Amino acid sequence: MRCFHFPIAALAALGSLSLISACADGGTTTSAQSGAGDVEASGSSEAEIGSVLATVNAMQVGSVDFEQAASRKQPAEGDALSIDEKKEVLDKLIDEKLLYEAALNQGLDRDPKVMKVMVNTLLREEVYSNVRNSDFTDEELQSYYEAHKDEFVVPEKVQVKRILVKINDERSEDEALAKANKVRAEVVANPKRFKEIAAKDSEDPYRRRGGDVGFVPKSGKPGLASEIVDKAFEMKVEEVSEPFKTGEGYNVIYIAAKRDRVERTFQQMKGSVLRKVKNEKLKSMYEGYVADLRTGAKIDVDTTKLDGIDVKAARRPVGPGFALDPHAGGKEGAPSAADGVLPKLDAAAMPATNKDAAVPAQ
């Protein structure tokens, strides 16, 4: 039997409880639906909990947890805890067992937040802890880089500034075009006033930023029509477009700057390569682990009821609570949460002392 300890700092639902223990047997987790005593009374070995210092409704308080808690308490005098101070520590652990029991009796182990921490901890112990950065040789990383060079390129980008004049029930197409021509004339007369003019006349979400859409690659940007991106890459820096129509209305864009495509060397991208290779390994191990859990499990799905649930499409196609390596976000050329292939590991569930688990940023 394998026992996991779940830090309760992340579990606001369980109040001041500092530790939850749950056990897994053969890759499946068990719930204490019949009471806390059934969970811990099964008898953790002495190697797991140490000497039994107290028993609380058949739950054992061992010397291992006691020593960890006691090490965080400063003695009032000298360099060792007095017997009274030791009793204070033990009393707190007893209180926590009682709170743990009360939480289980109220079914809080089935709270989605608690279940998420349990799943994260299980994956950390059974899957993620088995993959270390040192497992991957430079030769393996170099080979991956050579085979996926395009993934590590900083693409060509243009900085687009946009003014949108909408066509709607209150404004006809001709009226929208006339206003767009007027706005363009103002920009051409003094391009430095673009921000001011966009803030006054534009009708898109970037109005609050003075029309600045930011740097956009040829692959586009969510919420930005492909016609705008195509047009932007045809233009020169500091050029102002003629008004052109998209599905929303008439657009006037200004190209503030351009960035050339940059190819980066293996040494520059070694950190990102490691993240990608490691994440692919984690993905494979995660899928294999879950497949093993499904084998022999009794799973019944009511497809009729499932089909009857109406789900509106999300604004952004990101899986719920999914990400890749927790250390991989934010870098160009690195996987992001949008990849959505592995359950996200909360910070509370990450190994606190495993320095090798962190991928150095490049």
N, C-alpha and C positions, 0 to 999 in steps of 0.2 A: 504493500500500500504506500502510495506517495502522498505526502502532505504538503500543502502550499500555505503560505501565510500572506494574507492580503492586508496591506497598509490601509488603515481606515481614514487617514487624513483626507483622502479624496472622496470619502463617502459621507457627505453631509447628512444623508438620510439616517445614519446610525449614530448621530450625536457625538459624544466624547469617546467612543470606543476607539482604542488605538490599534487593535489587532483582531483580525478574523482568521480563523483556521478552517480550512475546508480540505477534504481528502478526495483524491481521484484514484480509481482502481481500474486498471485496464483501459485507460484513456477516456473514461467517462466521469463526469462530475456528479456528485450526489447532493441532494438537498435535504435539510433537516426538517422536513415537513412534520415529523412526528415528535419533534422536540429536540433541544440541544443535547440532552443526555445521550441520545442515540448516536450522535455524531462522534463525540469524544470518548464515550464510555467503551468504544470498541477496543480501546487500549493501544495508545501510541507506545512505541518501544522506548526503552530508556535511552537508547542512542539518539532518539529524536527529541525527547523532552527533558532528558536528564533525570535527576532524582525528583520524585513527587514530593512537593512541599505542602500542597493542600489539595483537597478535593471539594469541588463545588457542584452539587447536584450531579454527581458522577463525572463531572469534567475535571480534568487534572491540571494543576498549575505546577509546571516543572522548573527545575533549577536553571535550564537553558534560558527560558524567557525571563526568569527572575534576574539572572546575572546581567542580561542585556539591559533590563530596565534599571537595575541598581547602578550600573556603570554610568548612567546619565545623571545620577543624583550626587550632589556635592555634600560631603559630610560636614556637620556643623563644627566639629573639632577633629584635629588630626587628619590622617590620610585614609581612614577606614570608617565605614558606616557603623554606627552603634546598633545594638539589638533593636532599639525602638525605631531607628531609621529603617532598618531592614523590614520591620513589621509594617511600616508605612508603605514601603514599596510593595510588599506582598498583599496588603489590604487593597491597594489600587488594582493589582492584577486580579484579585478576587472580585472586586467590583466590576471589572471589565468582563469577566466570565458571566456574571449575572446580567450585565447589559447585553452581552452577546446572546445569551439564552432568551432574554426578553425580545430582542430584535428578531431572532429566528421564529419565536412563537407568534410574532406579528406578521410573519411572512416577508420580512424585509430582504431576505436573501433572494427573493424573486423581483425585487425592485430593479428596473432596467439599468440604473447607474451601478448598482452593486454587481449585477450580472456582467456588466461590461468590464469592470475591474477584475472579476474572476476569470473571464475569458482572456483578458490581456495578460494576466499573471500566468495562466496555464500556457499560453503561447510562448511567453517569455521563457518559462522553465523547460517546456517540451520541444520547442522549435527554434526560437531566435537565439537562445543561449548556445546552441550547437554550431553557430556560424560566427567565425571571428575574422577580422581583417587579415590576420596572419595566415589564414587558410589559402589565400589567393597569391600566387607568385607573380612577380613582375612580368614573366614571360606570358602567363595567362592573360594578364591585364593588357599587355602590349598587343597580343593577338586579337583580343576583343576590340581594342581601339582601331586597329587596322581594318577590321571587318565592318566597323560601324562609324567610320570617320565622319560621315555626314551628320551624325547625331551630335557631334561635338564642335560644330561650326557655329559661329555667331553670324546669323544671316544678315543680308543687306536690309537696312531699314530706312524709312523716311519719317520725319516728324511732320505730322499733318495737323493743320489748324482748319477748323470747319465752321461754316455758318449754314444753318438749315432754315429754309423758309418753307413751312408746311403748306400742303394743299388740303383743305378741309371744307366743311360745310359753310364756314364763314368766309372762305377765301377761294376763289376760283383758280384754275391753273394759270390763266392769263395774269391775274392779279399777283399770284405768287411769283411768276417769272418777272414781272415788272419790279416787284420789291427786291428780288434777288439781283437784278441788274443795277438797281439803285445802291444796294449794299456793296456790290462789287466795285462800283465807281468810287465809293468812299474809301474802300480798302486800297485800291490802286493809287488814289491821290495821296494816301499816307499810310503805308503798310504798318507803321509803328502803332497805329490806332486799332489794329485788328482786335486786340483783346477787348478794348472799350466797345467797339462796334458789335462784336460777337456777344458780349454781355448784355447789350441793349436789344439786339435784333434776332439772335439765333434762337432756335426752338428745339434744340437737342440737349441731351443730358450734360454735354460738355460746356454748355453756356456758363455754368458757374466757374469754369476754369478758363474763361475767355476763349472758348472754342478749341483749346489745345487738346487734341486726341492723344498726343504722345507719339512715341516712336512705334511704327507699325511695320512688321515684316510682310513679305509678299503673300504669306499664308493667311494674312488677315488678322482681324481682332474681333472677339465676340461683340455683337451689336452694331458692327460697322459694315455697311453694305459692300459687297465685293466690287461694285462699280467704282466706289470711292477709292478703294485700295489700288485698283488697276489704273485709275486716272492719276493717282498720286505718283506712281512709279514711272509714268510717262513724262512728268513735269520736271522742271529744273528748280534748283533752290531759289527761293524768293519770288517764284512765279505765282501769279494769282490766276486761278482757272476762270473760264467763262461759266456762267450758271449751267448746271447739268442736272437732269432729272433722275431721281431714284424712286423707290416705292413710297418714301415719306414725303417727298417734295423736291424743291430745287436746292442744290448745294453750291456753295462757293468755297473752294479750299485754297489754302496757302501753304506752300512747302517751306518750312522754316529751316530744315537741315536734313542732311543725309549721312548715313553711316555705311561704310563699305563692308562687304562680307569679310570675315576674319577667320582664317583657319588656325587652330591652336595645336601645339605639339602635344605629344603624349605626356611629357613631363608636366606641361601646364594643366593638362586635363586628368592627371592620374587619379586625383581624388574623386572626380565625377565618374571616371571609368570604374573605380572600385565600388562606388555606390550602385551603379547600374548592375555590375556583375553580382554583387552581394544581394541586391534586391531580386534578381532573377533566381538566385539560389534559394532565397527565403520563400519566394512565391512557389517554387517547385516543392519545397519541403512542407509548406503550409497546405498546399493542395493534396499532397500525399497523406498528411496527418489527418485532414478532414475526411478524405476518402476512406481511411481505415476506420474512423469513427462511424461512418455511414454503413460500413460493411457489418451486417448482422443487426443493425438498428431497425426498429419497427417504425417506419415513417409513412403516415397516411396523409395525402393531400387531397382536399376537396376542390377540384378544378372548377366545378360549377360555381361555388361560392367565390372562389378567387376571381373568376371571369366577371362576376357581378359587381365587383368593387371598382368604382370609377376613380381613377387616379389622374390628376392633372399633371402635365409635364412640368418639371422643375425649370426654373430660369436657366440654371447652369447644370449641365449633365455630370454632376459629381456624385459618386456613390456615398450613401449615408455613413459617415464616420469611418471612411476608408482612406488609407494613404499607404505609401510605401515606407521606406526607412524613415524613422522620425528625424534623422539627422540630414535628410537629403533635400529638404525643401529650399526654395529660394535661389538656387543656382541655375544659371543658364546651362543647358545641356544635361541637367540632372532630372531624375523623375520627380513628379509632383503629386499632390493629393488627387489630381484629376485622373491619374492612371488607375486608381481604384482597384488594386488587386490584392492588397493585404489589409486585414483589420488594423486599424490605427492603434499604436501603443501609446497610452497616456504616459505623461512624464512620471506619474506615481508608479507605473508598472515597469519602468525601465530599470535595468540593473544599476544600482547605486555605486558599486565599487568596481565594475568591470570596465576598465579604461579601454580595453581593446574593442568594446562594443561601439564606441563612437568613431565615426568616419571623419578624418580631418578635412576641414573645408579647404578648397583650393581657390 
